[in-house]
Amino acid sequence: MYREKRRIAFFGGTFDPIHTGHLEMARAAREELGLHRVYFVPASRNPFKEDGPQVSDEDRVEMINLAIAGFPWFGIWEGELDREGPSYTLESIRYIERVYPNSHLFWIIGYDQLDGLSGWYGIEQLIFKIGFILVARPGYRMEWPAIPGLTVYPVRNRLMDISATEIRRRLKAGQPLNGDLPEPVEAYIRKKGLYQ
């Protein structure tokens, strides 16, 4: 009996904090590509960023859980938080392949990451293990990197001009957030006094 391969996507990021733009990108990818599940993957330390997350791993995980509550097709995978050093996608995918055998695996990235994709650790191996789902980001254009064998699935998502950096700045300045955070996430941040 034939069984359809599950289509599972992973969305890596610092999520410091997770915001409505992240949720919109994941929603669009799931709907447009018929994904069975999208897992948010909080990074321990992004190898392309000098500073680490502003709040603890536990707070970031809790904010993701609050943001995705009520969406059964979203989940969280904490595997990168358990490793020492920078978060490399290739290492995560090697583990994920064992957990989800016989599945189509995808990694969600934004236009802003395309330019640096050729510098990703082990990209020559990674492109044969996963497809890259490409979501639009305001202020960036799609520019294909010269990586032989790269498979990219562009998604038409609603553009939302939101950044975690700007959210942190507004929180620190006591300025309104204009709905850029899911309500439970904003309530959690204010209750714990994060980013102050």
N, CA, C and O of each residue as an XYZ file, in Angstrom:
784
protein
N       0.844     -1.183      0.000
C       0.000      0.000      0.000
C       0.892      1.250      0.000
O       1.819      1.368      0.800
N       0.584      2.186     -0.926
C       1.390      3.405     -1.052
C       1.013      4.398      0.034
O      -0.163      4.663      0.284
N       2.029      4.933      0.661
C       1.803      5.981      1.660
C       2.534      7.234      1.247
O       3.732      7.199      0.964
N       1.814      8.352      1.211
C       2.420      9.618      0.802
C       3.514     10.017      1.794
O       3.345      9.920      3.010
N       4.632     10.465      1.239
C       5.709     10.948      2.113
C       5.259     12.221      2.808
O       4.642     13.093      2.196
N       5.570     12.317      4.078
C       5.237     13.534      4.821
C       6.164     14.665      4.374
O       7.356     14.462      4.145
N       5.598     15.832      4.258
C       6.346     17.026      3.863
C       6.504     17.879      5.117
O       5.542     18.471      5.607
N       7.735     17.931      5.627
C       8.005     18.582      6.910
C       9.017     19.707      6.706
O      10.077     19.514      6.110
N       8.666     20.877      7.211
C       9.566     22.030      7.080
C      10.050     22.476      8.446
O       9.359     22.336      9.455
N      11.255     23.015      8.447
C      11.878     23.546      9.660
C      12.220     25.006      9.402
O      12.729     25.372      8.342
N      11.926     25.823     10.399
C      12.093     27.274     10.266
C      13.038     27.724     11.373
O      12.631     27.896     12.522
N      14.302     27.911     11.011
C      15.299     28.276     12.004
C      15.397     29.775     12.202
O      15.159     30.552     11.277
N      15.745     30.172     13.402
C      15.920     31.591     13.688
C      16.186     31.809     15.158
O      16.068     30.893     15.972
N      16.542     33.025     15.484
C      16.774     33.354     16.884
C      15.445     33.500     17.626
O      15.346     33.162     18.805
N      14.415     34.010     16.921
C      13.088     34.198     17.515
C      13.208     34.931     18.861
O      12.817     34.437     19.919
N      13.771     36.130     18.751
C      14.133     36.900     19.952
C      13.526     38.299     19.912
O      14.267     39.280     19.851
N      12.172     38.418     19.944
C      11.151     37.382     20.136
C      10.515     36.943     18.810
O      10.711     37.581     17.775
N       9.753     35.846     18.860
C       8.940     35.436     17.724
C       7.856     36.491     17.521
O       7.296     36.996     18.494
N       7.552     36.828     16.258
C       6.545     37.861     15.999
C       5.572     37.407     14.913
O       5.714     36.319     14.354
N       4.596     38.242     14.624
C       3.547     37.858     13.677
C       4.093     37.665     12.263
O       3.519     36.904     11.485
N       5.187     38.338     11.916
C       5.815     38.115     10.614
C       6.315     36.685     10.466
O       6.158     36.075      9.409
N       6.921     36.147     11.530
C       7.375     34.751     11.501
C       6.195     33.809     11.278
O       6.277     32.882     10.472
N       5.104     34.050     11.989
C       3.923     33.186     11.866
C       3.335     33.263     10.462
O       2.896     32.250      9.919
N       3.322     34.455      9.871
C       2.791     34.622      8.512
C       3.649     33.867      7.502
O       3.114     33.236      6.591
N       4.979     33.923      7.650
C       5.858     33.201      6.724
C       5.625     31.690      6.824
O       5.552     31.003      5.805
N       5.509     31.181      8.039
C       5.276     29.743      8.240
C       3.907     29.337      7.709
O       3.772     28.276      7.101
N       2.889     30.169      7.931
C       1.538     29.872      7.452
C       1.515     29.790      5.926
O       0.967     28.847      5.355
N       2.119     30.792      5.269
C       2.123     30.823      3.809
C       2.841     29.604      3.236
O       2.368     29.000      2.274
N       3.973     29.244      3.817
C       4.721     28.071      3.342
C       3.892     26.802      3.498
O       3.842     25.976      2.586
N       3.249     26.645      4.638
C       2.444     25.443      4.882
C       1.307     25.334      3.884
O       1.091     24.275      3.295
N       0.580     26.429      3.691
C      -0.587     26.390      2.814
C      -0.203     26.227      1.353
O      -0.821     25.444      0.631
N       0.802     26.953      0.916
C       1.145     26.931     -0.504
C       1.806     25.625     -0.934
O       1.612     25.174     -2.062
N       2.581     25.020     -0.047
C       3.319     23.807     -0.416
C       2.715     22.533      0.176
O       3.285     21.451      0.031
N       1.576     22.655      0.835
C       0.913     21.472      1.383
C       1.742     20.737      2.418
O       1.798     19.507      2.431
N       2.387     21.505      3.285
C       3.241     20.897      4.308
C       2.382     20.243      5.393
O       1.345     20.779      5.784
N       2.820     19.098      5.867
C       2.122     18.438      6.966
C       2.424     19.095      8.308
O       1.588     19.122      9.211
N       3.649     19.626      8.414
C       4.056     20.190      9.702
C       5.165     21.212      9.464
O       5.996     21.048      8.572
N       5.164     22.268     10.275
C       6.256     23.246     10.276
C       6.773     23.340     11.704
O       6.018     23.633     12.631
N       8.069     23.088     11.872
C       8.705     23.178     13.182
C       9.555     24.448     13.257
O      10.391     24.697     12.389
N       9.334     25.241     14.297
C      10.187     26.388     14.578
C      11.427     25.868     15.308
O      11.319     25.071     16.240
N      12.600     26.326     14.876
C      13.873     25.827     15.416
C      14.647     27.002     16.006
O      15.353     27.700     15.278
N      14.523     27.233     17.330
C      15.305     28.321     17.920
C      16.797     27.989     17.907
O      17.220     26.932     18.374
N      17.579     28.918     17.361
C      19.022     28.710     17.253
C      19.701     29.031     18.574
O      19.306     29.955     19.285
N      20.725     28.256     18.890
C      21.522     28.527     20.074
C      22.335     29.795     19.840
O      22.225     30.760     20.596
N      23.140     29.786     18.804
C      23.888     30.978     18.413
C      24.008     30.962     16.908
O      24.549     30.019     16.331
N      23.511     31.993     16.274
C      23.573     32.099     14.826
C      25.029     32.344     14.419
O      25.638     33.309     14.881
N      25.608     31.469     13.547
C      27.010     31.656     13.168
C      27.268     32.935     12.380
O      28.421     33.336     12.217
N      26.190     33.593     11.878
C      26.357     34.823     11.111
C      26.107     36.076     11.958
O      26.191     37.197     11.455
N      25.802     35.881     13.241
C      25.575     37.041     14.112
C      26.558     36.990     15.264
O      26.786     35.936     15.856
N      27.139     38.137     15.576
C      28.125     38.168     16.658
C      27.482     38.055     18.021
O      27.994     37.345     18.885
N      26.363     38.743     18.236
C      25.736     38.660     19.568
C      24.748     37.514     19.593
O      24.152     37.140     18.583
N      24.600     36.981     20.773
C      23.626     35.918     20.971
C      22.261     36.499     21.276
O      22.081     37.716     21.262
N      21.303     35.635     21.551
C      19.959     36.095     21.903
C      19.984     36.981     23.150
O      20.856     36.840     24.007
N      19.014     37.894     23.239
C      18.926     38.838     24.353
C      18.301     38.223     25.599
O      18.535     38.694     26.712
N      17.496     37.158     25.409
C      16.853     36.515     26.563
C      17.235     35.036     26.579
O      17.862     34.542     25.642
N      16.862     34.343     27.628
C      17.267     32.944     27.802
C      16.593     32.027     26.776
O      15.559     32.362     26.198
N      17.206     30.871     26.572
C      16.609     29.858     25.700
C      15.217     29.481     26.200
O      14.293     29.299     25.408
N      15.076     29.367     27.509
C      13.787     28.976     28.090
C      12.707     29.999     27.755
O      11.580     29.624     27.430
N      13.039     31.285     27.830
C      12.062     32.324     27.495
C      11.704     32.280     26.009
O      10.538     32.429     25.646
N      12.697     32.078     25.161
C      12.406     32.031     23.719
C      11.526     30.829     23.382
O      10.597     30.948     22.583
N      11.809     29.679     23.979
C      10.987     28.485     23.754
C       9.562     28.716     24.241
O       8.604     28.351     23.560
N       9.422     29.313     25.402
C       8.078     29.572     25.941
C       7.306     30.537     25.049
O       6.109     30.354     24.831
N       7.980     31.566     24.530
C       7.299     32.512     23.640
C       6.850     31.831     22.347
O       5.768     32.122     21.837
N       7.680     30.923     21.813
C       7.272     30.182     20.610
C       6.063     29.320     20.930
O       5.095     29.302     20.170
N       6.109     28.605     22.050
C       4.970     27.764     22.438
C       3.692     28.588     22.575
O       2.623     28.148     22.151
N       3.794     29.770     23.159
C       2.615     30.641     23.300
C       2.115     31.101     21.929
O       0.907     31.169     21.699
N       3.041     31.415     21.023
C       2.661     31.923     19.701
C       1.980     30.873     18.842
O       1.089     31.201     18.058
N       2.389     29.598     18.977
C       1.858     28.554     18.088
C       0.723     27.757     18.715
O       0.170     26.860     18.079
N       0.373     28.078     19.953
C      -0.742     27.368     20.607
C      -1.995     27.552     19.755
O      -2.301     28.662     19.319
N      -2.702     26.477     19.528
C      -3.919     26.553     18.715
C      -3.686     26.287     17.239
O      -4.642     26.248     16.464
N      -2.425     26.102     16.829
C      -2.104     25.770     15.442
C      -1.505     24.358     15.427
O      -0.300     24.204     15.630
N      -2.324     23.327     15.190
C      -1.837     21.940     15.304
C      -0.757     21.566     14.297
O      -0.036     20.589     14.501
N      -0.635     22.326     13.216
C       0.377     22.008     12.196
C       1.722     22.669     12.487
O       2.687     22.458     11.752
N       1.794     23.473     13.562
C       3.064     24.070     13.981
C       3.603     23.322     15.186
O       2.841     22.823     16.014
N       4.909     23.251     15.275
C       5.550     22.644     16.434
C       6.869     23.344     16.700
O       7.215     24.320     16.034
N       7.593     22.838     17.672
C       8.899     23.409     17.996
C       9.895     22.261     18.114
O       9.591     21.219     18.694
N      11.083     22.463     17.558
C      12.159     21.478     17.686
C      13.333     22.179     18.351
O      13.870     23.153     17.823
N      13.726     21.672     19.517
C      14.745     22.334     20.344
C      16.140     21.740     20.184
O      17.027     22.017     20.991
N      16.336     20.937     19.165
C      17.605     20.224     18.999
C      18.830     21.103     18.940
O      19.894     20.702     19.413
N      18.716     22.302     18.370
C      19.903     23.167     18.263
C      20.295     23.758     19.611
O      21.450     24.136     19.809
N      19.355     23.839     20.528
C      19.668     24.405     21.848
C      20.498     23.443     22.695
O      21.156     23.853     23.652
N      20.460     22.156     22.333
C      21.184     21.142     23.106
C      22.645     21.010     22.696
O      23.417     20.315     23.358
N      23.035     21.685     21.588
C      24.400     21.549     21.098
C      25.253     22.717     21.537
O      24.763     23.832     21.714
N      26.529     22.451     21.709
C      27.488     23.512     22.042
C      27.854     24.279     20.776
O      27.837     23.717     19.681
N      28.181     25.541     20.921
C      28.684     26.325     19.800
C      27.597     26.795     18.858
O      26.414     26.770     19.196
N      28.013     27.233     17.650
C      27.055     27.780     16.681
C      26.055     26.726     16.206
O      26.321     25.525     16.262
N      24.891     27.205     15.734
C      23.852     26.328     15.189
C      24.077     26.173     13.685
O      23.916     27.131     12.929
N      24.445     24.978     13.258
C      24.626     24.709     11.838
C      23.463     23.859     11.337
O      23.154     22.814     11.910
N      22.826     24.315     10.268
C      21.664     23.623      9.719
C      22.011     22.196      9.302
O      21.206     21.287      9.502
N      23.183     21.985      8.732
C      23.567     20.642      8.280
C      23.554     19.652      9.439
O      23.062     18.533      9.292
N      24.091     20.054     10.592
C      24.100     19.156     11.750
C      22.680     18.826     12.182
O      22.384     17.685     12.536
N      21.802     19.821     12.155
C      20.403     19.593     12.528
C      19.741     18.627     11.557
O      19.039     17.709     11.979
N      19.957     18.824     10.260
C      19.311     17.979      9.251
C      19.811     16.542      9.339
O      19.034     15.610      9.132
N      21.086     16.345      9.641
C      21.601     14.969      9.789
C      20.845     14.224     10.886
O      20.548     13.037     10.754
N      20.539     14.935     11.965
C      19.769     14.328     13.053
C      18.311     14.144     12.640
O      17.728     13.083     12.862
N      17.732     15.166     12.047
C      16.314     15.134     11.667
C      16.034     14.012     10.669
O      14.976     13.386     10.731
N      16.966     13.750      9.750
C      16.794     12.662      8.775
C      16.561     11.324      9.470
O      15.800     10.485      8.987
N      17.222     11.137     10.605
C      17.052      9.873     11.338
C      15.704      9.818     12.058
O      15.108      8.750     12.196
N      15.231     10.980     12.514
C      13.959     11.041     13.243
C      12.773     10.930     12.287
O      11.752     10.335     12.631
N      12.907     11.503     11.082
C      11.821     11.502     10.099
C      12.281     10.819      8.807
O      12.413     11.478      7.776
N      12.526      9.501      8.853
C      12.957      8.824      7.625
C      11.821      8.826      6.596
O      10.648      8.906      6.958
N      12.177      8.738      5.329
C      11.192      8.698      4.241
C      10.251      9.902      4.253
O       9.060      9.769      3.971
N      10.783     11.060      4.575
C      10.005     12.295      4.540
C      10.689     13.278      3.601
O      11.905     13.225      3.417
N       9.913     14.169      3.010
C      10.480     15.285      2.263
C      10.781     16.380      3.273
O       9.875     16.857      3.956
N      12.031     16.782      3.376
C      12.425     17.790      4.354
C      12.716     19.122      3.665
O      13.294     19.170      2.579
N      12.300     20.195      4.325
C      12.486     21.547      3.799
C      13.022     22.443      4.908
O      12.840     22.167      6.094
N      13.686     23.519      4.500
C      14.149     24.534      5.454
C      13.649     25.886      4.945
O      13.869     26.233      3.785
N      12.984     26.643      5.802
C      12.426     27.939      5.410
C      13.469     29.034      5.633
O      14.037     29.168      6.717
N      13.702     29.808      4.578
C      14.609     30.954      4.688
C      13.948     32.171      4.047
O      13.019     32.035      3.251
N      14.432     33.353      4.398
C      13.941     34.587      3.802
C      14.866     35.068      2.697
O      16.011     34.628      2.593
N      14.354     35.980      1.868
C      15.172     36.570      0.802
C      16.475     37.122      1.363
O      17.505     37.096      0.689
N      16.432     37.622      2.598
C      17.621     38.229      3.204
C      18.737     37.216      3.433
O      19.888     37.604      3.636
N      18.414     35.922      3.403
C      19.432     34.893      3.635
C      20.015     34.327      2.346
O      21.024     33.623      2.378
N      19.387     34.631      1.211
C      19.842     34.061     -0.059
C      21.282     34.422     -0.378
O      22.068     33.571     -0.795
N      21.620     35.677     -0.181
C      22.943     36.168     -0.544
C      24.052     35.413      0.188
O      25.115     35.172     -0.384
N      23.814     35.040      1.445
C      24.842     34.361      2.221
C      24.746     32.848      2.207
O      25.520     32.173      2.887
N      23.796     32.298      1.433
C      23.565     30.853      1.456
C      24.796     30.056      1.036
O      25.046     28.975      1.569
N      25.561     30.579      0.087
C      26.751     29.851     -0.377
C      27.795     29.723      0.733
O      28.683     28.875      0.644
N      27.701     30.561      1.789
C      28.636     30.494      2.905
C      28.168     29.600      4.045
O      28.874     29.457      5.044
N      26.985     28.994      3.914
C      26.492     28.108      4.970
C      27.413     26.892      5.099
O      27.897     26.353      4.104
N      27.636     26.484      6.318
C      28.465     25.310      6.607
C      27.881     24.076      5.901
O      26.716     23.730      6.104
N      28.697     23.420      5.075
C      28.286     22.183      4.413
C      27.178     22.342      3.395
O      26.422     21.399      3.162
N      27.058     23.521      2.776
C      25.949     23.758      1.842
C      25.968     22.757      0.688
O      24.908     22.395      0.178
N      27.158     22.300      0.262
C      27.254     21.350     -0.859
C      26.553     20.038     -0.537
O      26.014     19.392     -1.436
N      26.552     19.632      0.734
C      25.837     18.419      1.143
C      24.374     18.724      1.433
O      23.486     17.935      1.109
N      24.139     19.868      2.042
C      22.797     20.248      2.483
C      21.808     20.323      1.333
O      20.654     19.922      1.486
N      22.241     20.832      0.179
C      21.313     21.021     -0.935
C      20.771     19.697     -1.477
O      19.752     19.691     -2.168
N      21.430     18.583     -1.180
C      20.930     17.293     -1.633
C      20.079     16.596     -0.566
O      19.532     15.519     -0.804
N      19.975     17.207      0.586
C      19.190     16.626      1.673
C      17.831     17.317      1.845
O      16.865     16.692      2.283
N      17.761     18.608      1.500
C      16.535     19.378      1.741
C      16.241     20.309      0.572
O      17.110     20.619     -0.243
N      14.980     20.744      0.520
C      14.597     21.830     -0.368
C      14.505     23.097      0.461
O      14.132     23.040      1.633
N      14.837     24.235     -0.121
C      14.749     25.503      0.586
C      13.457     26.212      0.197
O      13.208     26.473     -0.980
N      12.647     26.516      1.191
C      11.433     27.300      0.972
C      11.813     28.757      1.159
O      12.366     29.143      2.188
N      11.512     29.554      0.160
C      11.938     30.945      0.160
C      10.746     31.863      0.406
O       9.803     31.889     -0.385
N      10.792     32.624      1.513
C       9.720     33.561      1.839
C      10.235     34.991      1.656
O      11.406     35.284      1.896
N       9.324     35.872      1.224
C       9.702     37.256      0.947
C       9.903     38.035      2.239
O       9.223     37.800      3.238
N      10.847     38.960      2.199
C      11.100     39.890      3.303
C      11.114     41.294      2.725
O      11.673     41.508      1.649
N      10.510     42.260      3.418
C      10.506     43.639      2.904
C      11.929     44.162      2.708
O      12.804     43.968      3.552
N      12.135     44.828      1.574
C      13.441     45.440      1.310
C      14.450     44.517      0.654
O      15.587     44.925      0.413
N      14.061     43.272      0.358
C      14.988     42.322     -0.269
C      14.379     41.793     -1.560
O      13.167     41.604     -1.662
N      15.255     41.553     -2.556
C      14.822     40.970     -3.820
C      15.378     39.557     -3.931
O      16.373     39.205     -3.298
N      14.701     38.753     -4.760
C      15.173     37.391     -4.962
C      16.368     37.417     -5.915
O      16.234     37.788     -7.081
N      17.528     37.022     -5.411
C      18.732     36.942     -6.232
C      19.294     35.536     -6.053
O      19.761     35.178     -4.972
N      19.246     34.738     -7.127
C      19.647     33.342     -7.022
C      21.142     33.208     -6.785
O      21.935     33.747     -7.557
N      21.543     32.505     -5.740
C      22.977     32.255     -5.539
C      23.461     31.187     -6.524
O      22.692     30.316     -6.929
N      24.716     31.259     -6.900
C      25.282     30.297     -7.852
C      25.707     29.035     -7.106
O      26.891     28.814     -6.853
N      24.710     28.208     -6.758
C      24.988     26.953     -6.051
C      24.401     25.818     -6.887
O      23.184     25.632     -6.893
N      25.241     25.053     -7.596
C      24.723     23.965     -8.431
C      23.937     22.948     -7.588
O      24.396     22.519     -6.530
N      22.761     22.576     -8.068
C      21.938     21.579     -7.373
C      20.955     22.158     -6.375
O      20.151     21.420     -5.807
N      21.000     23.468     -6.148
C      20.112     24.109     -5.180
C      18.663     24.042     -5.663
O      18.370     24.398     -6.804
N      17.752     23.581     -4.788
C      16.320     23.552     -5.079
C      15.633     24.551     -4.168
O      15.728     24.472     -2.943
N      14.929     25.506     -4.799
C      14.269     26.553     -4.038
C      12.788     26.575     -4.402
O      12.423     26.461     -5.572
N      11.935     26.725     -3.379
C      10.494     26.804     -3.562
C      10.025     28.184     -3.091
O       9.807     28.380     -1.895
N       9.866     29.146     -4.015
C       9.404     30.475     -3.599
C       7.940     30.430     -3.155
O       7.127     29.706     -3.729
N       7.625     31.201     -2.145
C       6.280     31.260     -1.586
C       5.785     32.702     -1.674
O       6.548     33.645     -1.461
N       4.503     32.859     -1.989
C       3.906     34.201     -2.014
C       3.299     34.481     -0.643
O       2.146     34.133     -0.387
N       4.059     35.095      0.216
C       3.565     35.433      1.552
C       3.286     36.929      1.631
O       3.850     37.724      0.880
N       2.404     37.295      2.560
C       2.085     38.708      2.773
C       3.298     39.375      3.402
O       3.830     38.891      4.401
N       3.738     40.490      2.814
C       4.901     41.208      3.349
C       4.510     41.960      4.609
O       3.540     42.718      4.615
N       5.264     41.747      5.668
C       5.030     42.428      6.929
C       6.349     43.033      7.371
O       7.319     42.316      7.617
N       6.383     44.339      7.471
C       7.633     45.037      7.797
C       7.853     45.005      9.318
O       7.659     45.998     10.019
N       8.261     43.837      9.791
C       8.460     43.627     11.229
C       9.836     43.016     11.430
O      10.235     42.115     10.693
N      10.561     43.505     12.428
C      11.827     42.868     12.778
C      11.919     42.753     14.296
O      11.434     43.615     15.030
N      12.543     41.685     14.747
C      12.710     41.478     16.188
C      13.567     42.596     16.781
O      13.345     43.012     17.918
N      14.544     43.082     16.016
C      15.401     44.171     16.499
C      14.568     45.415     16.795
O      14.740     46.059     17.830
N      13.666     45.744     15.873
C      12.815     46.921     16.062
C      11.841     46.713     17.218
O      11.568     47.647     17.972
N      11.319     45.509     17.362
C      10.415     45.212     18.485
C      11.150     45.398     19.807
O      10.607     45.998     20.734
N      12.375     44.892     19.904
C      13.155     45.058     21.136
C      13.409     46.538     21.430
O      13.340     46.974     22.579
N      13.704     47.305     20.370
C      13.949     48.738     20.549
C      12.701     49.437     21.086
O      12.791     50.269     21.988
N      11.532     49.094     20.525
C      10.295     49.738     20.963
C       9.931     49.330     22.386
O       9.439     50.148     23.163
N      10.171     48.073     22.724
C       9.900     47.625     24.100
C      10.758     48.404     25.087
O      10.276     48.847     26.129
N      12.031     48.565     24.751
C      12.956     49.275     25.640
C      12.553     50.740     25.799
O      12.704     51.327     26.870
N      12.027     51.329     24.694
C      11.646     52.740     24.713
C      10.225     52.955     25.226
O       9.770     54.093     25.347
N       9.520     51.855     25.529
C       8.147     51.983     26.010
C       7.168     52.416     24.932
O       6.129     53.002     25.236
N       7.491     52.131     23.669
C       6.630     52.521     22.555
C       5.642     51.413     22.215
O       5.894     50.253     22.542
N       4.512     51.740     21.561
C       3.517     50.714     21.208
C       4.057     49.733     20.177
O       4.933     50.071     19.381
N       3.523     48.514     20.202
C       3.989     47.465     19.303
C       3.068     47.254     18.108
O       3.413     46.524     17.179
N       1.910     47.881     18.126
C       0.994     47.873     16.973
C       0.630     46.473     16.485
O       0.486     46.257     15.281
N       0.482     45.523     17.406
C       0.060     44.173     17.019
C       1.137     43.344     16.360
O       0.825     42.323     15.749
N       2.406     43.746     16.460
C       3.491     42.995     15.817
C       3.829     41.697     16.554
O       4.519     40.834     16.011
N       3.348     41.565     17.776
C       3.548     40.330     18.542
C       2.201     39.649     18.772
O       1.192     40.331     18.953
N       2.167     38.308     18.768
C       0.941     37.639     19.198
C       0.622     38.068     20.632
O       1.531     38.234     21.446
N      -0.649     38.246     20.940
C      -1.030     38.772     22.261
C      -0.436     37.992     23.429
O       0.066     38.610     24.368
N      -0.474     36.633     23.408
C       0.106     35.909     24.552
C       1.608     36.152     24.704
O       2.129     36.140     25.820
N       2.302     36.371     23.589
C       3.747     36.635     23.636
C       3.998     38.008     24.246
O       4.873     38.158     25.099
N       3.239     39.007     23.815
C       3.404     40.338     24.384
C       3.111     40.337     25.881
O       3.826     40.965     26.662
N       2.042     39.618     26.281
C       1.686     39.545     27.705
C       2.813     38.892     28.504
O       3.123     39.338     29.609
N       3.426     37.847     27.962
C       4.527     37.142     28.629
C       5.732     38.078     28.797
O       6.342     38.137     29.865
N       6.063     38.806     27.723
C       7.206     39.729     27.766
C       6.997     40.797     28.831
O       7.905     41.107     29.602
N       5.798     41.353     28.865
C       5.530     42.428     29.818
C       5.492     41.903     31.250
O       5.959     42.570     32.174
N       4.940     40.716     31.429
C       4.880     40.116     32.783
C       6.288     39.864     33.329
O       6.548     40.092     34.510
N       7.201     39.391     32.459
C       8.555     39.061     32.902
C       9.534     40.238     32.781
O      10.677     40.152     33.230
N       9.076     41.327     32.173
C       9.943     42.482     32.016
C      11.096     42.232     31.068
O      12.191     42.756     31.275
N      10.867     41.429     30.016
C      11.939     41.114     29.059
C      12.209     42.304     28.145
O      11.322     43.115     27.879
N      13.423     42.391     27.678
C      13.880     43.415     26.722
C      13.802     44.831     27.288
O      13.796     45.798     26.527
N      13.743     44.963     28.594
C      13.661     46.297     29.187
C      15.042     46.875     29.410
O      15.171     47.995     29.904
